[in-house]
Amino acid sequence: MSAAESAAEDAAMSAVMSGREVVVTGLGLVSCAGEGVSAHLDALERGAVPRTDAETFAPYPVHPAPSLALDGQIPKKSDQRQMEAWQRLGVYAAGLALDAAGCKDDAAFKANLHLVVAAGGGERDYAVDGAILTGLREAADPGAYLNERLQNDLRPTLFLAQLSNLLAGNIAIVHGVTGASRTFMGEEAAGVDALRIAQARVASGQIDAILVGGSYSAERPDVMVIHEMGGFLRKPDYRPVFERDGAGGDGFILGSCAAFLVLEAAEAAAARGARALARIGPVASDRTRRAAGSVAASLSALWGRAEIAGPAAVISGATGVAPITAEERAALERLAPGAPVTALGDVAGHGLEVAAPFGAALAAALVHERGLPEVAVTAVGHRRGEGVVRVRAA
């Protein structure tokens, strides 16, 4: 979608805004903590060290995916085989959300169910990548060498397998969700925008229901290389997110995870007898020029735009990257004094595009299962992008 098209859509939404209440009717969660709402609430409340693999990609720890009985949500072995790990995680979590919303077997409902996905690309050909990186060291003209190798060594079919919108396609194929869909790609901000667009489309009256979420596979050498090149990875072991300092110990620990939510207009959910777990929105987003104090200023502005008032708890997508994480923590102490703050990285690891949907889903679970009146969710990207979501009792 072009910038002009996006701006036109935002303007259209504002013009037709009806202020409808948007409720969460289904949740699907998968991470190192296990699958489902109960496993993740238990992990959050225990506060124990999340399951961590510090050996496979040493010196970089990772929070691995749980063992899943894939047949429960992806019945066909052929579908399972043609998906990469990130797609299987996402399709599985989407199925959990549809089950929880009571619409898994409602073909008519799913035919009109819209879909917004936040996800990165698929896995790469590690042998080709390794050969190219090795050859670059000796190349007389690195730019020309790189262009030649990319044109000759990469298979077109491999490129197609990396497309982030394949997750939406597989959800449509496996679960029969055949309404309009779109995919956002680009780190943490993509998850914020996925939620923002999904909530706004229902609130504006454009649609009655939408499935929104994303997935991330952390157990991949290529993503380790990418993020280590930027200096963003924590090593060599786990430490709580808000205790990671900048003396070589800051950064995030990637987590294989997925989260999906079914959002509906309150009256539409009531009409079909669906249980409302929580209310969600508005979703506020920003993209600041990162400088000292910019994250704190952004969060203060977003707090007001999201209409947050006295949250009982905060779910933070803080990455552990210095100095942004310390700045976020200080801002939250001022914006939500006395409210407990839980870092998603201490429950499921960091899932980039999945951070905002995962935080919103966990907040909805806290509101519904633990009776909290309001939970605030933040998603501050490790490089750019800020977001705040309000989740309230239904």
N, C-alpha and C positions, 0 to 999 in steps of 0.2 A: 504494500500500500504506500502511495506517495505521501509526502508531507501535506500537500494540498488536499488530498482525499481524506487524510486523517483529521485535518483541521475542519473540513466540511462536515465530517461525521460528528466531531465534538460539538460543532455549532448546532447541528440538527438535534443532537441529544438535549442540549440546553434549551432549545426552542420548544421541544415537546415534553420537557420534564414534568411528570405528574406527581413526583414525590411518593411513589408507591413504596411501601415497605418491602425490603428484600430479605428473605429468610433462607437459612441453610437447612436443607432437608436430608442431605446425605453426605457422609464423610468416608474417605478411603485413605488410609495411611500405611506406608511401608517404609521401614528403615532398619538400621542395626538393632533397634529396640524391639523389632518384631513386626507384626501386622495388626491393624485394627486400632480402635480408639483406646481400649482398655490397656493394651500393652504400652502405649505411649504415655497415657496418664500415669501409669505405674512408674515408668522410667523417669518422668518429670518429677514426680513426688518423692521418689527414693533418692534422687540426686546422686546416684552412684556413677562411677566412671562408665561411659558407654562402651559397648563392645568395640574393641580396637585391634586391628591387625598392624603390628609394628614391624613385621618381618618381610612380607612379600615385596614391598616397595621401599625397603629401608634405604636411606634413613628417614623416609617419609611415611608417617603412620596414616592409616585410612580406617574409616568406619564402614565395614563391609555390609553388603546386603544380607538379609536373613535367608534362611532356606525356606522356599515357598513351594507349596503343592500347586504348581501352575495349572493343573487340570481343572481346579476349582473355578478359575476365571478365564482361562484360555483353553477350552476343551480340545481343540484340534492340535495334534502333535505337529502337523505341517505348519500351522500358524506359529507355534512356539519356535520351531527351527529357523524360520525365515526372519525372525526378529533378533536384534541385538539386545544386550542386557538392559539398556536404558528403556527400550520399547517394552520389553516384558514387564519391567517394574511398573511403568506407567499404565499399561493396559490392565494389569492386575489391580492397581489402586483404583483405577476408574471403575472397574467392575465392583469393587467393594463399596464405592460411593453409590453406584446405582442400586445395589442390593439394599443398602441402608436407607435409601430414599423410597424404597418400595416400588420402583419402576423398572426393575431389571426384565421383567416378563411382559411389560406393557409396550408392545410394538408401536402402537399409535402414538403414545407419548414420546418414545425415543425417535420416531420419525420426524418430530417437530422440535426435538431437543437440540439446541445450538451448542457449540463446543469452542472453547478457547484454551489453547495449550501454550505453555512456556517451556521450552526445551532447547538444549544445545544440539550440536551435530553428533553424528554417529562415530563409530570407531574407525581408525585409519589403518592403512597397510604399514605395519611397523617396520617390516624389512625394507620397504622402499624409503620410508622416512629416514631410517638409520643410514642407508647407503647415501642418500642425498646430503645429510648433515656431515657425514664423513668426507664425502667428495668436496664439499664447500671449503674445507680446510686447505686443500691443495689447488683449488681452481684459480687460474690466472685472472678470470673475469667472473666473480661470484654471481653477479646478476644474470649474465648470459647463461652460465651453467645451470642456475636454478630454473630459469624459464625453460631451457631445453629438457631438463629432467622431468619437470612437472608436465610438460606436454607429451613426453614419450613414455614415462614410467607409470603414470596413474591410469587405472582402468576406469572407463566411464561408468561401469556398473558399480564400482566402489564408490564413486562420487554420489550416485543416486542413493546408495545405502546410507549415506551420511546425512541426508536431508532431514532437518528437524521436523518438518511437517509429516513425516512418516508415522509419528506417534498418533497424530489425529487420524490418519488414514487407517491405522490398525485398530484404533478404538471404534471407528465406523464399521470396519469389517467384522470384528469379533463381537462387538456389543450391539450393533445395529443402530448406533447414534448417527442419524443421517441428516440432521439439520445443517445449517451453514456453519462453517468452521474457519478458524484462523489460527496462526501460530506466531508467537513472539519469540525471538532469539536474541540473546545479548546480555548475559550475566543477570545480576539480581534485579535490575530495572525491568527486565522482561516479565518477571513474575508479578511485579507491582502493576504493570500495565495490563497484564492478563486479567487480574482481579478488578482493576479499575474499569476496564471496558465491559467485563461481564456484569458487574454490579450496576453500572450506569445503563446498560441496555435494558435490563429488567426494570430498574427504577423508572426509566423514561416511558415505559409502556411499549417499547418496540417489540419485545418478546416476553413470554411468561416464564421460561425456564432455560437454564444453561448449565452445562458441565464445564468446570474450569479447574485447571491444575497443571502439573508438570512432573517430570521425572529426570533423574540424573544418575549416571553410573560413574562412580569415582574410581573403580578398580581398573584403571587404564594407564599404561605407561605414557601415552601421548599427552594426557591432561596433566600428568605430573611434570613433564618437560615444559609445557606451556606456562604453568603457573610458577614453577621454580625459576624460569627465565625472568619473570617479573619480580621475584623475591617475595612471593606471597604465601609460601607453604611453611607451616609450622614443622619443626623437627627438633629432636628425634623421637619424642614421645608425647603422650596426651597431657594436657594441662588445661584447667578450666578457661574458657574463652576470655573472661574478664581478668584473668591472672597472667595472661601472656604479655610479657613486656617487649620492649623494642631492642633488647640487647641480644639479637639473634634468635630470640625465642618467640617472637610474635608470628602472626600469620594464621591461616585457617587449616583445619584438617578436613579433607573432603569426605563426604559421606554418600554412599549409594542410597538413594531415597526417592520416594514418590508421594504425591499428595493430590487428591482431587476432591472437589466440593460440588454438590448439586445446589444451585441457587434458584429460587423461585419467587415470584410475586406472592406476597402473603395470602392474598385472596384466592389465587390460583391453587396454591398448595392446600388451602382449607377446602376448596371445592372438590379436590380429589381425595380428601381425607388424609393427606400427608402430615406427618408430625414435624413441626417447626422446632429445630434444635437451638437456633439463635438467629438474631438479626445481624446483618452485616452492612457496613458502609456508613458514611461515604468513604471512598478510598482516595487519599491525597498523594500526589507524587511530585517530585522535583528533580532537577539535574543541575547541581551547583558546580561552579568552578572551585575545585578543592583547594582551600587555603585554611590557615589556622582560624578556627571559629566558624567556618562555613557550614559544617555539619550541624553544630549546635543551633545556629541561626535557622537553618533549613528545618530542623525538627520542631523548633518553636512555632514556625509558621504553619507547618503541616499539622501540628497538634490542633491548632484552631480550625483549619480547613476540614479536618476529619471530625470535628465536633466532639472531641474527647473531653470528658469532665470527670475527674476523680476515679480513674480505673482501679479495680481491685487487684490487678496484676498486669504485668507487661511481659509479652513474649518478644524477645529481641532477636533479629537476624544478624546481630553483630558478628563480624568475621574473625576478630582477633588480630587484625592488621593494625599496626601502630602508625600514627597516633590517633587514627580515626575512632578506634574502639573506645579508647579512654575518653575521648571527647563525647561520644554518644552516651557513655555511662554517666558522665557528669551532667549532661543535659537531662537524662532521664531522672536522675535524683532530684533535679529541680522541677521538672514537669510533672512527675508522679511521686511526690514525697511519701515515703512509707510503703509504697507498693512493691511487692517482691518482683524482681526482674530475673527472668530465666532466659539464658542464651540457647537458641536452637542448636548451636554447635555442641552443647553439652548433653543433648538428648539424641540427636540424629546425625551430627556432623553438618558440614556446610555443603549445600546442594545448589548453590548459585541461583539459577532460574527458579528453583523450587522453593527458595527461602520464604518468599511472601505467601504463596498458597499453603505451605506447610504451617507457617505461623498462624495464619487465619484459621486453618482447620483445627489446630491444637487449641486455639483460643475458643472456638465454637464448642469443642469438647469440654473445656473447663467450664464454660457458661452453662452448658446443658447438664453435664454429669456432676459438677461440683457446686452448682448454684451461684456462681459469681455473677454479679449484675453487669459488669463491663470489663472487658480486657482490651488493652491496646497492643497493637502489633507493629513492630518497626522492621524495615528492611533497608539497611544502609549498605550500599555496594562497596566492595573493596577498592574499586577505582572510581566509580561514578554512580549516580542514581540514588535517590532517597525516597522512601515511601512510608506512610503511616495508615493503618487500617483500624477502624473501630468495630468491635464485635460486642453485641449486647444481648441480654436475655430476651427471649421471644415471648 
